[in-house]
Amino acid sequence: MNLSEKSTENVEYMIEKIKDKLKVLNMGAIKPSHFDEEMYEELRYLYDHIMKKDSFSPNEMQALAEELGNLRKV
C-alpha cells in the first residue's frame, strides 16, 4: 500500500489499521466515511505515530481518540 498518495482507499486503509491497533470496541464510532482527503496529511501523521508504538496508556488513548475526533468531517 502506497500511503504517500492521497486517496479514499488509503484513508480507509489507515482508519481500519488504526481501529485494529487501538482495539476500538465500538467499531461504528470510527468509520472511514467520517474522514476525507482534506485532512490526509494529519491522518497520515497520526497513523504513523500509532503504528510505531506497541501499547498506549489510558491518557494516550484519550488523546488519540480526541485527535481522531478533530480530524473527522464537519
PQR file of N, CA, C, O and H, with PARSE charges and radii, in Angstrom:
ATOM      1  N   MET A   1       0.858  -1.176   0.000 -0.4000 1.5000
ATOM      2  CA  MET A   1       0.000   0.000   0.000 -0.0000 2.0000
ATOM      3  C   MET A   1       0.901   1.235   0.000  0.5500 1.7000
ATOM      4  O   MET A   1       1.765   1.389   0.863 -0.5500 1.4000
ATOM      5  N   ASN A   2       0.688   2.097  -0.968 -0.4000 1.5000
ATOM      6  CA  ASN A   2       1.471   3.332  -1.083 -0.0000 2.0000
ATOM      7  C   ASN A   2       0.691   4.466  -0.421  0.5500 1.7000
ATOM      8  O   ASN A   2      -0.210   5.047  -1.027 -0.5500 1.4000
ATOM      9  H   ASN A   2      -0.014   1.972  -1.669  0.4000 1.0000
ATOM     10  N   LEU A   3       1.039   4.770   0.806 -0.4000 1.5000
ATOM     11  CA  LEU A   3       0.306   5.786   1.557 -0.0000 2.0000
ATOM     12  C   LEU A   3       0.757   7.205   1.240  0.5500 1.7000
ATOM     13  O   LEU A   3       0.221   8.164   1.798 -0.5500 1.4000
ATOM     14  H   LEU A   3       1.771   4.298   1.298  0.4000 1.0000
ATOM     15  N   SER A   4       1.732   7.349   0.355 -0.4000 1.5000
ATOM     16  CA  SER A   4       2.177   8.698   0.006 -0.0000 2.0000
ATOM     17  C   SER A   4       1.182   9.409  -0.910  0.5500 1.7000
ATOM     18  O   SER A   4       1.262  10.625  -1.089 -0.5500 1.4000
ATOM     19  H   SER A   4       2.167   6.571  -0.098  0.4000 1.0000
ATOM     20  N   GLU A   5       0.243   8.653  -1.494 -0.4000 1.5000
ATOM     21  CA  GLU A   5      -0.766   9.240  -2.377 -0.0000 2.0000
ATOM     22  C   GLU A   5      -2.076   9.443  -1.623  0.5500 1.7000
ATOM     23  O   GLU A   5      -2.548   8.545  -0.925 -0.5500 1.4000
ATOM     24  H   GLU A   5       0.179   7.666  -1.349  0.4000 1.0000
ATOM     25  N   LYS A   6      -2.656  10.629  -1.769 -0.4000 1.5000
ATOM     26  CA  LYS A   6      -3.963  10.898  -1.169 -0.0000 2.0000
ATOM     27  C   LYS A   6      -5.029  10.153  -1.963  0.5500 1.7000
ATOM     28  O   LYS A   6      -5.178  10.348  -3.170 -0.5500 1.4000
ATOM     29  H   LYS A   6      -2.273  11.358  -2.335  0.4000 1.0000
ATOM     30  N   SER A   7      -5.763   9.303  -1.266 -0.4000 1.5000
ATOM     31  CA  SER A   7      -6.871   8.618  -1.929 -0.0000 2.0000
ATOM     32  C   SER A   7      -7.862   8.141  -0.872  0.5500 1.7000
ATOM     33  O   SER A   7      -7.517   7.980   0.299 -0.5500 1.4000
ATOM     34  H   SER A   7      -5.643   9.145  -0.286  0.4000 1.0000
ATOM     35  N   THR A   8      -9.080   7.922  -1.302 -0.4000 1.5000
ATOM     36  CA  THR A   8     -10.118   7.417  -0.412 -0.0000 2.0000
ATOM     37  C   THR A   8      -9.726   6.036   0.103  0.5500 1.7000
ATOM     38  O   THR A   8      -9.962   5.712   1.267 -0.5500 1.4000
ATOM     39  H   THR A   8      -9.360   8.052  -2.253  0.4000 1.0000
ATOM     40  N   GLU A   9      -9.132   5.229  -0.761 -0.4000 1.5000
ATOM     41  CA  GLU A   9      -8.725   3.883  -0.368 -0.0000 2.0000
ATOM     42  C   GLU A   9      -7.670   3.932   0.734  0.5500 1.7000
ATOM     43  O   GLU A   9      -7.712   3.133   1.669 -0.5500 1.4000
ATOM     44  H   GLU A   9      -8.941   5.492  -1.707  0.4000 1.0000
ATOM     45  N   ASN A  10      -6.727   4.863   0.628 -0.4000 1.5000
ATOM     46  CA  ASN A  10      -5.697   4.989   1.651 -0.0000 2.0000
ATOM     47  C   ASN A  10      -6.276   5.476   2.973  0.5500 1.7000
ATOM     48  O   ASN A  10      -5.845   5.032   4.038 -0.5500 1.4000
ATOM     49  H   ASN A  10      -6.692   5.513  -0.132  0.4000 1.0000
ATOM     50  N   VAL A  11      -7.246   6.383   2.916 -0.4000 1.5000
ATOM     51  CA  VAL A  11      -7.915   6.846   4.132 -0.0000 2.0000
ATOM     52  C   VAL A  11      -8.596   5.652   4.795  0.5500 1.7000
ATOM     53  O   VAL A  11      -8.470   5.456   6.004 -0.5500 1.4000
ATOM     54  H   VAL A  11      -7.595   6.743   2.051  0.4000 1.0000
ATOM     55  N   GLU A  12      -9.314   4.860   4.014 -0.4000 1.5000
ATOM     56  CA  GLU A  12      -9.998   3.685   4.550 -0.0000 2.0000
ATOM     57  C   GLU A  12      -9.010   2.715   5.172  0.5500 1.7000
ATOM     58  O   GLU A  12      -9.246   2.193   6.261 -0.5500 1.4000
ATOM     59  H   GLU A  12      -9.417   5.019   3.032  0.4000 1.0000
ATOM     60  N   TYR A  13      -7.907   2.475   4.483 -0.4000 1.5000
ATOM     61  CA  TYR A  13      -6.885   1.555   4.982 -0.0000 2.0000
ATOM     62  C   TYR A  13      -6.327   2.032   6.320  0.5500 1.7000
ATOM     63  O   TYR A  13      -6.241   1.254   7.270 -0.5500 1.4000
ATOM     64  H   TYR A  13      -7.715   2.899   3.598  0.4000 1.0000
ATOM     65  N   MET A  14      -5.949   3.307   6.399 -0.4000 1.5000
ATOM     66  CA  MET A  14      -5.365   3.828   7.629 -0.0000 2.0000
ATOM     67  C   MET A  14      -6.359   3.771   8.789  0.5500 1.7000
ATOM     68  O   MET A  14      -5.981   3.411   9.904 -0.5500 1.4000
ATOM     69  H   MET A  14      -6.018   3.939   5.628  0.4000 1.0000
ATOM     70  N   ILE A  15      -7.609   4.118   8.545 -0.4000 1.5000
ATOM     71  CA  ILE A  15      -8.617   4.089   9.603 -0.0000 2.0000
ATOM     72  C   ILE A  15      -8.813   2.666  10.108  0.5500 1.7000
ATOM     73  O   ILE A  15      -8.902   2.447  11.316 -0.5500 1.4000
ATOM     74  H   ILE A  15      -7.915   4.411   7.639  0.4000 1.0000
ATOM     75  N   GLU A  16      -8.881   1.704   9.206 -0.4000 1.5000
ATOM     76  CA  GLU A  16      -9.060   0.311   9.620 -0.0000 2.0000
ATOM     77  C   GLU A  16      -7.856  -0.169  10.435  0.5500 1.7000
ATOM     78  O   GLU A  16      -8.031  -0.866  11.434 -0.5500 1.4000
ATOM     79  H   GLU A  16      -8.809   1.882   8.225  0.4000 1.0000
ATOM     80  N   LYS A  17      -6.664   0.185  10.033 -0.4000 1.5000
ATOM     81  CA  LYS A  17      -5.457  -0.211  10.764 -0.0000 2.0000
ATOM     82  C   LYS A  17      -5.398   0.464  12.131  0.5500 1.7000
ATOM     83  O   LYS A  17      -4.992  -0.158  13.112 -0.5500 1.4000
ATOM     84  H   LYS A  17      -6.522   0.751   9.221  0.4000 1.0000
ATOM     85  N   ILE A  18      -5.797   1.721  12.202 -0.4000 1.5000
ATOM     86  CA  ILE A  18      -5.834   2.438  13.484 -0.0000 2.0000
ATOM     87  C   ILE A  18      -6.824   1.754  14.417  0.5500 1.7000
ATOM     88  O   ILE A  18      -6.522   1.542  15.592 -0.5500 1.4000
ATOM     89  H   ILE A  18      -6.127   2.227  11.405  0.4000 1.0000
ATOM     90  N   LYS A  19      -8.002   1.407  13.907 -0.4000 1.5000
ATOM     91  CA  LYS A  19      -9.012   0.730  14.727 -0.0000 2.0000
ATOM     92  C   LYS A  19      -8.480  -0.599  15.252  0.5500 1.7000
ATOM     93  O   LYS A  19      -8.688  -0.939  16.416 -0.5500 1.4000
ATOM     94  H   LYS A  19      -8.248   1.579  12.953  0.4000 1.0000
ATOM     95  N   ASP A  20      -7.796  -1.349  14.394 -0.4000 1.5000
ATOM     96  CA  ASP A  20      -7.230  -2.632  14.811 -0.0000 2.0000
ATOM     97  C   ASP A  20      -6.166  -2.441  15.890  0.5500 1.7000
ATOM     98  O   ASP A  20      -6.163  -3.143  16.902 -0.5500 1.4000
ATOM     99  H   ASP A  20      -7.628  -1.073  13.448  0.4000 1.0000
ATOM    100  N   LYS A  21      -5.278  -1.499  15.668 -0.4000 1.5000
ATOM    101  CA  LYS A  21      -4.164  -1.269  16.596 -0.0000 2.0000
ATOM    102  C   LYS A  21      -4.656  -0.767  17.948  0.5500 1.7000
ATOM    103  O   LYS A  21      -4.130  -1.170  18.985 -0.5500 1.4000
ATOM    104  H   LYS A  21      -5.281  -0.929  14.846  0.4000 1.0000
ATOM    105  N   LEU A  22      -5.651   0.102  17.945 -0.4000 1.5000
ATOM    106  CA  LEU A  22      -6.163   0.662  19.199 -0.0000 2.0000
ATOM    107  C   LEU A  22      -7.223  -0.233  19.836  0.5500 1.7000
ATOM    108  O   LEU A  22      -7.714   0.052  20.928 -0.5500 1.4000
ATOM    109  H   LEU A  22      -6.077   0.429  17.102  0.4000 1.0000
ATOM    110  N   LYS A  23      -7.569  -1.319  19.140 -0.4000 1.5000
ATOM    111  CA  LYS A  23      -8.587  -2.250  19.634 -0.0000 2.0000
ATOM    112  C   LYS A  23      -9.881  -1.517  19.978  0.5500 1.7000
ATOM    113  O   LYS A  23     -10.417  -1.641  21.079 -0.5500 1.4000
ATOM    114  H   LYS A  23      -7.170  -1.550  18.253  0.4000 1.0000
ATOM    115  N   VAL A  24     -10.360  -0.758  19.009 -0.4000 1.5000
ATOM    116  CA  VAL A  24     -11.591   0.019  19.190 -0.0000 2.0000
ATOM    117  C   VAL A  24     -12.753  -0.943  19.386  0.5500 1.7000
ATOM    118  O   VAL A  24     -13.003  -1.806  18.545 -0.5500 1.4000
ATOM    119  H   VAL A  24      -9.925  -0.657  18.114  0.4000 1.0000
ATOM    120  N   LEU A  25     -13.462  -0.789  20.501 -0.4000 1.5000
ATOM    121  CA  LEU A  25     -14.578  -1.672  20.811 -0.0000 2.0000
ATOM    122  C   LEU A  25     -15.833  -1.289  20.045  0.5500 1.7000
ATOM    123  O   LEU A  25     -16.556  -2.166  19.572 -0.5500 1.4000
ATOM    124  H   LEU A  25     -13.259  -0.088  21.184  0.4000 1.0000
ATOM    125  N   ASN A  26     -16.101  -0.012  19.915 -0.4000 1.5000
ATOM    126  CA  ASN A  26     -17.280   0.457  19.196 -0.0000 2.0000
ATOM    127  C   ASN A  26     -16.871   0.751  17.755  0.5500 1.7000
ATOM    128  O   ASN A  26     -16.512   1.880  17.420 -0.5500 1.4000
ATOM    129  H   ASN A  26     -15.513   0.700  20.299  0.4000 1.0000
ATOM    130  N   MET A  27     -16.927  -0.265  16.916 -0.4000 1.5000
ATOM    131  CA  MET A  27     -16.458  -0.142  15.535 -0.0000 2.0000
ATOM    132  C   MET A  27     -17.214   0.928  14.753  0.5500 1.7000
ATOM    133  O   MET A  27     -16.658   1.523  13.830 -0.5500 1.4000
ATOM    134  H   MET A  27     -17.218  -1.183  17.188  0.4000 1.0000
ATOM    135  N   GLY A  28     -18.466   1.178  15.105 -0.4000 1.5000
ATOM    136  CA  GLY A  28     -19.249   2.181  14.399 -0.0000 2.0000
ATOM    137  C   GLY A  28     -18.839   3.601  14.733  0.5500 1.7000
ATOM    138  O   GLY A  28     -19.203   4.540  14.025 -0.5500 1.4000
ATOM    139  H   GLY A  28     -18.917   0.694  15.855  0.4000 1.0000
ATOM    140  N   ALA A  29     -18.078   3.763  15.813 -0.4000 1.5000
ATOM    141  CA  ALA A  29     -17.677   5.107  16.241 -0.0000 2.0000
ATOM    142  C   ALA A  29     -16.657   5.727  15.290  0.5500 1.7000
ATOM    143  O   ALA A  29     -16.604   6.947  15.129 -0.5500 1.4000
ATOM    144  H   ALA A  29     -17.782   3.000  16.388  0.4000 1.0000
ATOM    145  N   ILE A  30     -15.859   4.883  14.669 -0.4000 1.5000
ATOM    146  CA  ILE A  30     -14.835   5.375  13.744 -0.0000 2.0000
ATOM    147  C   ILE A  30     -15.044   4.671  12.414  0.5500 1.7000
ATOM    148  O   ILE A  30     -14.786   3.475  12.283 -0.5500 1.4000
ATOM    149  H   ILE A  30     -15.902   3.893  14.800  0.4000 1.0000
ATOM    150  N   LYS A  31     -15.508   5.418  11.442 -0.4000 1.5000
ATOM    151  CA  LYS A  31     -15.732   4.869  10.107 -0.0000 2.0000
ATOM    152  C   LYS A  31     -14.893   5.646   9.104  0.5500 1.7000
ATOM    153  O   LYS A  31     -14.716   6.856   9.250 -0.5500 1.4000
ATOM    154  H   LYS A  31     -15.717   6.390  11.549  0.4000 1.0000
ATOM    155  N   PRO A  32     -14.379   4.968   8.094 -0.5600 1.5000
ATOM    156  CA  PRO A  32     -13.621   5.683   7.061  0.2800 2.0000
ATOM    157  C   PRO A  32     -14.421   6.810   6.416  0.5500 1.7000
ATOM    158  O   PRO A  32     -13.847   7.809   5.982 -0.5500 1.4000
ATOM    159  N   SER A  33     -15.733   6.656   6.350 -0.4000 1.5000
ATOM    160  CA  SER A  33     -16.559   7.696   5.726 -0.0000 2.0000
ATOM    161  C   SER A  33     -16.594   8.979   6.549  0.5500 1.7000
ATOM    162  O   SER A  33     -17.023  10.018   6.048 -0.5500 1.4000
ATOM    163  H   SER A  33     -16.199   5.845   6.702  0.4000 1.0000
ATOM    164  N   HIS A  34     -16.151   8.925   7.800 -0.4000 1.5000
ATOM    165  CA  HIS A  34     -16.100  10.106   8.653 -0.0000 2.0000
ATOM    166  C   HIS A  34     -14.920  11.016   8.316  0.5500 1.7000
ATOM    167  O   HIS A  34     -14.820  12.125   8.839 -0.5500 1.4000
ATOM    168  H   HIS A  34     -15.803   8.081   8.207  0.4000 1.0000
ATOM    169  N   PHE A  35     -14.037  10.553   7.452 -0.4000 1.5000
ATOM    170  CA  PHE A  35     -12.816  11.283   7.140 -0.0000 2.0000
ATOM    171  C   PHE A  35     -12.737  11.530   5.644  0.5500 1.7000
ATOM    172  O   PHE A  35     -13.290  10.765   4.853 -0.5500 1.4000
ATOM    173  H   PHE A  35     -14.118   9.651   7.027  0.4000 1.0000
ATOM    174  N   ASP A  36     -12.059  12.588   5.259 -0.4000 1.5000
ATOM    175  CA  ASP A  36     -11.871  12.829   3.833 -0.0000 2.0000
ATOM    176  C   ASP A  36     -10.412  13.165   3.559  0.5500 1.7000
ATOM    177  O   ASP A  36      -9.590  13.248   4.472 -0.5500 1.4000
ATOM    178  H   ASP A  36     -11.610  13.209   5.901  0.4000 1.0000
ATOM    179  N   GLU A  37     -10.119  13.353   2.298 -0.4000 1.5000
ATOM    180  CA  GLU A  37      -8.735  13.572   1.873 -0.0000 2.0000
ATOM    181  C   GLU A  37      -8.180  14.935   2.264  0.5500 1.7000
ATOM    182  O   GLU A  37      -6.968  15.140   2.204 -0.5500 1.4000
ATOM    183  H   GLU A  37     -10.786  13.285   1.556  0.4000 1.0000
ATOM    184  N   GLU A  38      -9.033  15.867   2.661 -0.4000 1.5000
ATOM    185  CA  GLU A  38      -8.547  17.189   3.056 -0.0000 2.0000
ATOM    186  C   GLU A  38      -7.643  17.113   4.279  0.5500 1.7000
ATOM    187  O   GLU A  38      -6.719  17.914   4.425 -0.5500 1.4000
ATOM    188  H   GLU A  38     -10.018  15.700   2.710  0.4000 1.0000
ATOM    189  N   MET A  39      -7.906  16.161   5.148 -0.4000 1.5000
ATOM    190  CA  MET A  39      -7.119  16.000   6.372 -0.0000 2.0000
ATOM    191  C   MET A  39      -6.122  14.848   6.235  0.5500 1.7000
ATOM    192  O   MET A  39      -5.677  14.284   7.234 -0.5500 1.4000
ATOM    193  H   MET A  39      -8.657  15.511   5.029  0.4000 1.0000
ATOM    194  N   TYR A  40      -5.777  14.506   5.004 -0.4000 1.5000
ATOM    195  CA  TYR A  40      -4.955  13.327   4.750 -0.0000 2.0000
ATOM    196  C   TYR A  40      -3.601  13.382   5.456  0.5500 1.7000
ATOM    197  O   TYR A  40      -3.194  12.405   6.085 -0.5500 1.4000
ATOM    198  H   TYR A  40      -6.139  14.965   4.192  0.4000 1.0000
ATOM    199  N   GLU A  41      -2.907  14.500   5.360 -0.4000 1.5000
ATOM    200  CA  GLU A  41      -1.569  14.600   5.960 -0.0000 2.0000
ATOM    201  C   GLU A  41      -1.631  14.428   7.475  0.5500 1.7000
ATOM    202  O   GLU A  41      -0.778  13.758   8.057 -0.5500 1.4000
ATOM    203  H   GLU A  41      -3.238  15.294   4.850  0.4000 1.0000
ATOM    204  N   GLU A  42      -2.631  15.025   8.115 -0.4000 1.5000
ATOM    205  CA  GLU A  42      -2.787  14.901   9.559 -0.0000 2.0000
ATOM    206  C   GLU A  42      -3.125  13.462   9.945  0.5500 1.7000
ATOM    207  O   GLU A  42      -2.606  12.938  10.931 -0.5500 1.4000
ATOM    208  H   GLU A  42      -3.324  15.569   7.642  0.4000 1.0000
ATOM    209  N   LEU A  43      -4.000  12.827   9.160 -0.4000 1.5000
ATOM    210  CA  LEU A  43      -4.355  11.440   9.420 -0.0000 2.0000
ATOM    211  C   LEU A  43      -3.141  10.542   9.224  0.5500 1.7000
ATOM    212  O   LEU A  43      -2.927   9.612  10.002 -0.5500 1.4000
ATOM    213  H   LEU A  43      -4.422  13.252   8.360  0.4000 1.0000
ATOM    214  N   ARG A  44      -2.360  10.804   8.213 -0.4000 1.5000
ATOM    215  CA  ARG A  44      -1.149  10.008   7.951 -0.0000 2.0000
ATOM    216  C   ARG A  44      -0.157  10.156   9.099  0.5500 1.7000
ATOM    217  O   ARG A  44       0.459   9.173   9.510 -0.5500 1.4000
ATOM    218  H   ARG A  44      -2.533  11.560   7.581  0.4000 1.0000
ATOM    219  N   TYR A  45       0.004  11.357   9.615 -0.4000 1.5000
ATOM    220  CA  TYR A  45       0.901  11.588  10.748 -0.0000 2.0000
ATOM    221  C   TYR A  45       0.425  10.784  11.963  0.5500 1.7000
ATOM    222  O   TYR A  45       1.225  10.131  12.633 -0.5500 1.4000
ATOM    223  H   TYR A  45      -0.497  12.155   9.281  0.4000 1.0000
ATOM    224  N   LEU A  46      -0.867  10.837  12.239 -0.4000 1.5000
ATOM    225  CA  LEU A  46      -1.437  10.101  13.367 -0.0000 2.0000
ATOM    226  C   LEU A  46      -1.276   8.593  13.158  0.5500 1.7000
ATOM    227  O   LEU A  46      -0.915   7.871  14.087 -0.5500 1.4000
ATOM    228  H   LEU A  46      -1.517  11.368  11.695  0.4000 1.0000
ATOM    229  N   TYR A  47      -1.540   8.128  11.956 -0.4000 1.5000
ATOM    230  CA  TYR A  47      -1.384   6.718  11.614 -0.0000 2.0000
ATOM    231  C   TYR A  47       0.054   6.263  11.856  0.5500 1.7000
ATOM    232  O   TYR A  47       0.281   5.232  12.489 -0.5500 1.4000
ATOM    233  H   TYR A  47      -1.833   8.715  11.201  0.4000 1.0000
ATOM    234  N   ASP A  48       1.017   7.023  11.359 -0.4000 1.5000
ATOM    235  CA  ASP A  48       2.430   6.663  11.541 -0.0000 2.0000
ATOM    236  C   ASP A  48       2.789   6.589  13.021  0.5500 1.7000
ATOM    237  O   ASP A  48       3.489   5.672  13.449 -0.5500 1.4000
ATOM    238  H   ASP A  48       0.833   7.860  10.844  0.4000 1.0000
ATOM    239  N   HIS A  49       2.315   7.544  13.791 -0.4000 1.5000
ATOM    240  CA  HIS A  49       2.582   7.568  15.231 -0.0000 2.0000
ATOM    241  C   HIS A  49       2.004   6.327  15.917  0.5500 1.7000
ATOM    242  O   HIS A  49       2.677   5.689  16.726 -0.5500 1.4000
ATOM    243  H   HIS A  49       1.745   8.289  13.443  0.4000 1.0000
ATOM    244  N   ILE A  50       0.775   5.996  15.595 -0.4000 1.5000
ATOM    245  CA  ILE A  50       0.111   4.849  16.218 -0.0000 2.0000
ATOM    246  C   ILE A  50       0.798   3.542  15.840  0.5500 1.7000
ATOM    247  O   ILE A  50       0.969   2.668  16.689 -0.5500 1.4000
ATOM    248  H   ILE A  50       0.228   6.515  14.938  0.4000 1.0000
ATOM    249  N   MET A  51       1.187   3.400  14.594 -0.4000 1.5000
ATOM    250  CA  MET A  51       1.794   2.152  14.136 -0.0000 2.0000
ATOM    251  C   MET A  51       3.185   1.921  14.741  0.5500 1.7000
ATOM    252  O   MET A  51       3.639   0.779  14.810 -0.5500 1.4000
ATOM    253  H   MET A  51       1.047   4.110  13.904  0.4000 1.0000
ATOM    254  N   LYS A  52       3.855   2.969  15.171 -0.4000 1.5000
ATOM    255  CA  LYS A  52       5.199   2.836  15.749 -0.0000 2.0000
ATOM    256  C   LYS A  52       5.177   2.252  17.161  0.5500 1.7000
ATOM    257  O   LYS A  52       6.147   1.629  17.592 -0.5500 1.4000
ATOM    258  H   LYS A  52       3.486   3.897  15.116  0.4000 1.0000
ATOM    259  N   LYS A  53       4.075   2.452  17.877 -0.4000 1.5000
ATOM    260  CA  LYS A  53       4.018   2.058  19.284 -0.0000 2.0000
ATOM    261  C   LYS A  53       3.370   0.691  19.465  0.5500 1.7000
ATOM    262  O   LYS A  53       2.502   0.286  18.691 -0.5500 1.4000
ATOM    263  H   LYS A  53       3.287   2.958  17.527  0.4000 1.0000
ATOM    264  N   ASP A  54       3.820  -0.017  20.517 -0.4000 1.5000
ATOM    265  CA  ASP A  54       3.248  -1.330  20.815 -0.0000 2.0000
ATOM    266  C   ASP A  54       2.068  -1.245  21.762  0.5500 1.7000
ATOM    267  O   ASP A  54       1.156  -2.070  21.704 -0.5500 1.4000
ATOM    268  H   ASP A  54       4.526   0.312  21.145  0.4000 1.0000
ATOM    269  N   SER A  55       2.083  -0.237  22.644 -0.4000 1.5000
ATOM    270  CA  SER A  55       0.987  -0.101  23.599 -0.0000 2.0000
ATOM    271  C   SER A  55       0.772   1.371  23.920  0.5500 1.7000
ATOM    272  O   SER A  55       1.617   2.221  23.639 -0.5500 1.4000
ATOM    273  H   SER A  55       2.824   0.433  22.692  0.4000 1.0000
ATOM    274  N   PHE A  56      -0.382   1.648  24.516 -0.4000 1.5000
ATOM    275  CA  PHE A  56      -0.764   3.028  24.805 -0.0000 2.0000
ATOM    276  C   PHE A  56      -1.316   3.117  26.224  0.5500 1.7000
ATOM    277  O   PHE A  56      -2.040   2.229  26.675 -0.5500 1.4000
ATOM    278  H   PHE A  56      -1.069   0.958  24.745  0.4000 1.0000
ATOM    279  N   SER A  57      -0.974   4.181  26.913 -0.4000 1.5000
ATOM    280  CA  SER A  57      -1.529   4.427  28.238 -0.0000 2.0000
ATOM    281  C   SER A  57      -2.967   4.918  28.068  0.5500 1.7000
ATOM    282  O   SER A  57      -3.355   5.330  26.975 -0.5500 1.4000
ATOM    283  H   SER A  57      -0.387   4.902  26.547  0.4000 1.0000
ATOM    284  N   PRO A  58      -3.754   4.877  29.133 -0.5600 1.5000
ATOM    285  CA  PRO A  58      -5.122   5.411  29.039  0.2800 2.0000
ATOM    286  C   PRO A  58      -5.136   6.883  28.592  0.5500 1.7000
ATOM    287  O   PRO A  58      -6.003   7.289  27.818 -0.5500 1.4000
ATOM    288  N   ASN A  59      -4.194   7.665  29.075 -0.4000 1.5000
ATOM    289  CA  ASN A  59      -4.121   9.075  28.666 -0.0000 2.0000
ATOM    290  C   ASN A  59      -3.814   9.209  27.176  0.5500 1.7000
ATOM    291  O   ASN A  59      -4.380  10.064  26.495 -0.5500 1.4000
ATOM    292  H   ASN A  59      -3.490   7.336  29.704  0.4000 1.0000
ATOM    293  N   GLU A  60      -2.918   8.364  26.676 -0.4000 1.5000
ATOM    294  CA  GLU A  60      -2.606   8.394  25.246 -0.0000 2.0000
ATOM    295  C   GLU A  60      -3.819   7.986  24.421  0.5500 1.7000
ATOM    296  O   GLU A  60      -4.097   8.583  23.382 -0.5500 1.4000
ATOM    297  H   GLU A  60      -2.458   7.669  27.229  0.4000 1.0000
ATOM    298  N   MET A  61      -4.539   6.970  24.883 -0.4000 1.5000
ATOM    299  CA  MET A  61      -5.741   6.530  24.164 -0.0000 2.0000
ATOM    300  C   MET A  61      -6.755   7.663  24.087  0.5500 1.7000
ATOM    301  O   MET A  61      -7.371   7.877  23.044 -0.5500 1.4000
ATOM    302  H   MET A  61      -4.313   6.485  25.727  0.4000 1.0000
ATOM    303  N   GLN A  62      -6.928   8.385  25.185 -0.4000 1.5000
ATOM    304  CA  GLN A  62      -7.852   9.509  25.216 -0.0000 2.0000
ATOM    305  C   GLN A  62      -7.419  10.591  24.235  0.5500 1.7000
ATOM    306  O   GLN A  62      -8.238  11.129  23.490 -0.5500 1.4000
ATOM    307  H   GLN A  62      -6.427   8.211  26.033  0.4000 1.0000
ATOM    308  N   ALA A  63      -6.132  10.902  24.241 -0.4000 1.5000
ATOM    309  CA  ALA A  63      -5.607  11.936  23.345 -0.0000 2.0000
ATOM    310  C   ALA A  63      -5.761  11.517  21.886  0.5500 1.7000
ATOM    311  O   ALA A  63      -6.112  12.341  21.042 -0.5500 1.4000
ATOM    312  H   ALA A  63      -5.467  10.464  24.847  0.4000 1.0000
ATOM    313  N   LEU A  64      -5.505  10.258  21.585 -0.4000 1.5000
ATOM    314  CA  LEU A  64      -5.647   9.772  20.210 -0.0000 2.0000
ATOM    315  C   LEU A  64      -7.110   9.812  19.768  0.5500 1.7000
ATOM    316  O   LEU A  64      -7.409  10.184  18.634 -0.5500 1.4000
ATOM    317  H   LEU A  64      -5.220   9.589  22.271  0.4000 1.0000
ATOM    318  N   ALA A  65      -8.010   9.430  20.658 -0.4000 1.5000
ATOM    319  CA  ALA A  65      -9.445   9.484  20.331 -0.0000 2.0000
ATOM    320  C   ALA A  65      -9.872  10.923  20.058  0.5500 1.7000
ATOM    321  O   ALA A  65     -10.637  11.184  19.129 -0.5500 1.4000
ATOM    322  H   ALA A  65      -7.766   9.128  21.579  0.4000 1.0000
ATOM    323  N   GLU A  66      -9.375  11.852  20.869 -0.4000 1.5000
ATOM    324  CA  GLU A  66      -9.708  13.268  20.661 -0.0000 2.0000
ATOM    325  C   GLU A  66      -9.149  13.762  19.332  0.5500 1.7000
ATOM    326  O   GLU A  66      -9.818  14.499  18.607 -0.5500 1.4000
ATOM    327  H   GLU A  66      -8.754  11.640  21.623  0.4000 1.0000
ATOM    328  N   GLU A  67      -7.943  13.364  19.020 -0.4000 1.5000
ATOM    329  CA  GLU A  67      -7.327  13.799  17.756 -0.0000 2.0000
ATOM    330  C   GLU A  67      -8.094  13.230  16.568  0.5500 1.7000
ATOM    331  O   GLU A  67      -8.326  13.937  15.588 -0.5500 1.4000
ATOM    332  H   GLU A  67      -7.399  12.766  19.608  0.4000 1.0000
ATOM    333  N   LEU A  68      -8.485  11.976  16.643 -0.4000 1.5000
ATOM    334  CA  LEU A  68      -9.308  11.393  15.568 -0.0000 2.0000
ATOM    335  C   LEU A  68     -10.619  12.170  15.438  0.5500 1.7000
ATOM    336  O   LEU A  68     -11.089  12.421  14.328 -0.5500 1.4000
ATOM    337  H   LEU A  68      -8.297  11.401  17.439  0.4000 1.0000
ATOM    338  N   GLY A  69     -11.198  12.544  16.556 -0.4000 1.5000
ATOM    339  CA  GLY A  69     -12.423  13.350  16.536 -0.0000 2.0000
ATOM    340  C   GLY A  69     -12.210  14.677  15.860  0.5500 1.7000
ATOM    341  O   GLY A  69     -13.085  15.155  15.138 -0.5500 1.4000
ATOM    342  H   GLY A  69     -10.817  12.341  17.458  0.4000 1.0000
ATOM    343  N   ASN A  70     -11.049  15.286  16.082 -0.4000 1.5000
ATOM    344  CA  ASN A  70     -10.740  16.580  15.465 -0.0000 2.0000
ATOM    345  C   ASN A  70     -10.555  16.460  13.954  0.5500 1.7000
ATOM    346  O   ASN A  70     -10.765  17.428  13.223 -0.5500 1.4000
ATOM    347  H   ASN A  70     -10.338  14.897  16.669  0.4000 1.0000
ATOM    348  N   LEU A  71     -10.164  15.281  13.488 -0.4000 1.5000
ATOM    349  CA  LEU A  71      -9.921  15.082  12.051 -0.0000 2.0000
ATOM    350  C   LEU A  71     -11.182  14.703  11.283  0.5500 1.7000
ATOM    351  O   LEU A  71     -11.179  14.682  10.052 -0.5500 1.4000
ATOM    352  H   LEU A  71      -9.993  14.495  14.082  0.4000 1.0000
ATOM    353  N   ARG A  72     -12.252  14.407  12.000 -0.4000 1.5000
ATOM    354  CA  ARG A  72     -13.483  13.997  11.321 -0.0000 2.0000
ATOM    355  C   ARG A  72     -14.067  15.147  10.503  0.5500 1.7000
ATOM    356  O   ARG A  72     -13.851  16.324  10.792 -0.5500 1.4000
ATOM    357  H   ARG A  72     -12.254  14.424  13.000  0.4000 1.0000
ATOM    358  N   LYS A  73     -14.815  14.757   9.475 -0.4000 1.5000
ATOM    359  CA  LYS A  73     -15.536  15.750   8.666 -0.0000 2.0000
ATOM    360  C   LYS A  73     -16.522  16.486   9.545  0.5500 1.7000
ATOM    361  O   LYS A  73     -17.044  15.939  10.516 -0.5500 1.4000
ATOM    362  H   LYS A  73     -14.990  13.801   9.241  0.4000 1.0000
ATOM    363  N   VAL A  74     -16.770  17.729   9.191 -0.4000 1.5000
ATOM    364  CA  VAL A  74     -17.734  18.516   9.957 -0.0000 2.0000
ATOM    365  C   VAL A  74     -19.122  18.327   9.408  0.5500 1.7000
ATOM    366  O   VAL A  74     -20.074  18.911   9.924 -0.5500 1.4000
ATOM    367  H   VAL A  74     -16.346  18.174   8.402  0.4000 1.0000
TER
END
